[in-house]
């Protein structure tokens, strides 16, 4: 089974690649440069919103360091690329020379033509969100904003041209602890997803096909521009980043869902 990965370059993305590399030989990876982990707050916002903005992104950086440490590039063939070159002929050449049976995607920009035309049938994206309820960008944040921390998880799905819309093979959920903040849950989602992709690959390597499920139900495709600093008031001013504790204590009643599982 020949595997190629396409990912971002943040520590969570490299952790995912390195965990897979411990159990499977990866032919190569296309690693796309991503935005800075520490974002700059917009101008002309209130002092309170600026404080929440800085807290949000500084905590994300601290938690990723805590959970993932100093991740190095995996020890296999790497093509580094910028966002505007992700879908270039150079990426196509790198991919086609590897002749992969499986392509695993996590944290890159949207795969478009011509690169998408050369993907094998088993091309699986890891989306940090439970699709179709939470599709698009920053979905773990939105599950907290809508007071559904129990729906903060990930979805493994087949790649389509539409974001996060392909048939689902598996959904991963972290175990919640009352001390978890939003970014703890985000990092724990990556940890459990890395474990689960290895189990999924073991299934395929053993000639067991994955069950595929069409996405059903309602949801929203969140765009990056949907997020505004004032959304952070609910997380930090109202709940002081203790939404999980409030949920586990029974003070927040959230929707329930049936999740898609292969095991």
HELIX and SHEET records of a PDB file:
HELIX    1   1 UNK A   11  UNK A   23  1                                  13    
HELIX    2   2 UNK A   47  UNK A   68  1                                  22    
HELIX    3   3 UNK A   83  UNK A   85  5                                   3    
HELIX    4   4 UNK A   89  UNK A   98  1                                  10    
HELIX    5   5 UNK A  115  UNK A  118  5                                   4    
HELIX    6   6 UNK A  139  UNK A  145  1                                   7    
HELIX    7   7 UNK A  149  UNK A  151  5                                   3    
HELIX    8   8 UNK A  182  UNK A  205  1                                  24    
HELIX    9   9 UNK A  224  UNK A  226  5                                   3    
HELIX   10  10 UNK A  229  UNK A  231  5                                   3    
HELIX   11  11 UNK A  232  UNK A  232  1                                   1    
HELIX   12  12 UNK A  233  UNK A  238  3                                   6    
HELIX   13  13 UNK A  243  UNK A  248  1                                   6    
SHEET    1   A 7 UNK A  77  UNK A  81  0                                        
SHEET    2   A 7 UNK A  26  UNK A  32  1                                        
SHEET    3   A 7 UNK A   3  UNK A   8  1                                        
SHEET    4   A 7 UNK A 102  UNK A 106  1                                        
SHEET    5   A 7 UNK A 122  UNK A 127  1                                        
SHEET    6   A 7 UNK A 153  UNK A 158 -1                                        
SHEET    7   A 7 UNK A 168  UNK A 173 -1                                        
SHEET    1   B 2 UNK A 134  UNK A 136  0                                        
SHEET    2   B 2 UNK A 220  UNK A 222  1                                        
END                                                                             
